[in-house]
Amino acid sequence: MADPPGCGRPCATCLLCLYSCQWITAKKEKRKGLRTTKVIPCGGGDAELGLASPCVGGSEWRLGGEQLWLGGLSADIGLLTHCHWSCFPGLSPRRCDCSWFLFLFCVFLFTLVWLYFAIIILNDFHNFNEFIFKQRKLWLDWSLVLLTATAVLITYSAVLLVLALCLQLCGQPLKLHWLHKTLLILTALVVAAAFTGLGIKWAEEWRSARTSLQATGPFLHIGIVGGMTLLAWPLASFIYRTRLKVFLLILYCMVMIVLYLAPLGITSPCIMEENQLPPKPALVGHRGAPMLAPENTLMSLQKAVDCNVQVFETDIMVSADGVPFLMHDEELTRTTNVQDVFPERAALNSTAFNWTDLQQLDAGSWFLERRPFPTVQSLSVGDRYRATKQRIPSLKEALEAAKQSNLSIMFDLRPENHSDYQSFVNATLEVILQSGIPLQQVLWLPDGFREQVKQQAPDIQQVYGRKRLQDEKEPLLHVNLPYQDMSFEEIRQYHQDNISVNLYVVNQPWLFSVLWCSGVSSVTTNACQVLKEMKRPIWLLPSSTYLMIWVVVDCASFLAILWAFFLLKYVGSLSSGQVCWGGLYCAPAGCYTLKHGCSCCHPSLN
């Protein structure tokens, strides 16, 4: 059969061939009369196809025209992997082709795992954006870059894998083009580099992944079982044509048994009865409501109040003339216009500026210009105007606003390695005592000179950034830790011991849900406007319901796998003795090569 137009071109034309070759092939075959069924007597052969019948035992062959036409479809699929129109003369794929198929499958799984990680680390990606800004002075929402690149890689590998599986079902080995081989290797290298960078610079995200598995484990199990069940169809097609039948069957069965029993090792805090659900955690505004207003400003504090947060979390620094003010970064370049007002001093530490200089800085316009969160685009005109008028607030102003709103305030005092840190503690404590705010509403985080603070203001609540020790002299009442640092068992134990646990920073509903089920007291969040709307965890399953889902999924998977293997075995037995056109093989069978480059299959030939 002649090649259809364009199908011998390089990889750039493969998509066009995939679209057009099927109907072109069908029209050609119809004109040539190949859509008819011919009966070839034993030993008679067919002059048109150049086929000499290898029949034995005096039987006759039926040449099905439908099978001839279907071969064109398998060749169409082959264009994206081989980029050539060709019929393969052998039934069994070469070892090299099998190796590349296995490599493709591994790259797809590798990229799929990275996609999972990319989704998980979105909760903490604002920290990465801040880190890049400190290093390069360039602000960009790198999460968009990450997700776009990951989507491209996973889509490419998934399309290749689907095409390869279709080829396998059609009985063709995977003849992967050299360009695809190169791109697959590059994909594997890019994902490996991403994992390496994650492990070196952001190692705590491995613990985030562990936490996420506790939250998503039941659903991942269902998805993996479903994927492995679908894989049974091309696998069965391959097993019936290979010498490694026993090995592959045993391997596949072992994998499925492990998956079927995997729920025995899955533990999730949200597998509980409805009446066992702990109270909803209180919300702590991380620098206020930074998705709705410039961080560490009075507008951000007010937006946090509107979100029903109970605590305003902030960071305190002390100016060169002894005035405590709200600021997170050691430099002013990210959250102010210091480069425009004091360009020669822009790189100095925030504590090197006098309070009069700090009051001249705009602490809100950057929020509209850089858009640190996607929510900035949805702000009203009034909020946009209000943001441009924000200035760096002093601690005194923040305490007055918190007092009026009956809002607690929790803060770090930076930088802890400063030579005048004790004077910073004294200045901060003096402002607190003079503000008139109830001391029970002040949560003290700094470890430096904590004993001095306890003596001068014993009613201030002491919050510790560590876990309790076995030989703790004084029992801890409040702890403030990253959410990666506490297991669900520890959270529940602290809850039973009446220790308040606050975990930070929690932005995604899935993470908030699993911490809610664990019994955490409060969470520090950037997304208070999202979490306040949650009335219950995203999912909550009674153990009996989860058991029923587990059994149903496993049974359905088992029946589907049996159906796949028996059906393909039955189809394979019916297709013996048919002519394979366009690379469509009849398996298991022996082969005779035809003059048109295709094969004739017969069960009695090896």
Secondary structure, 3 states (H helix, E strand, C coil): CCCCCCCCCCHHHHHHHHHHHHHHHHHHHHHHCCCCCEEECCCCCECCCCECCCCCCCCCEEECHHHHHHHHHHHHHHHHHHCCCCCCCCCCCCHHHHHHHHHHHHHHHHHHHHHHHHHHHHHHHHHHHHHHHHHHCCCCCHHHHHHHHHHHHHHHHHHHHHHHHHHHHCCCCCCCCHHHHHHHHHHHHHHHHHHHHHHHHCCHHHHHHHHHHHHHHHHHHHHHHHHHHHCHHHHHHHHCCCCCHHHHHHHHHHHHHHHHHHHHHCCCCCECCHHHCCCCCEEEEECCCCCCCCCCCHHHHHHHHHCCCCEEEEEEEECCCCCEEECCCCCCCCCCCHHHHCHHHCCCCHHHCCHHHHCCCCCCHHHHHHCCCHHHHHCCHHHHHHHHCCCCCEHHHHHHHHHHCCCEEEEEECCCCCCCHHHHHHHHHHHHHHHCCCHHHEEECCCCCHHHHHHHCCCCEECECCCCCCCCCCCCCEEEEEHHHCCHHHHHHHHHCCCEEEEECCCCHHHHHHHHHHCCCEEEECCHHHHCCCCCCCCCECHHHHHHHHHHHHHHHHHHHHHHHHHHHHHHHHCCCCEECCCCCCCCCEEEECCCCCEEEECCCC
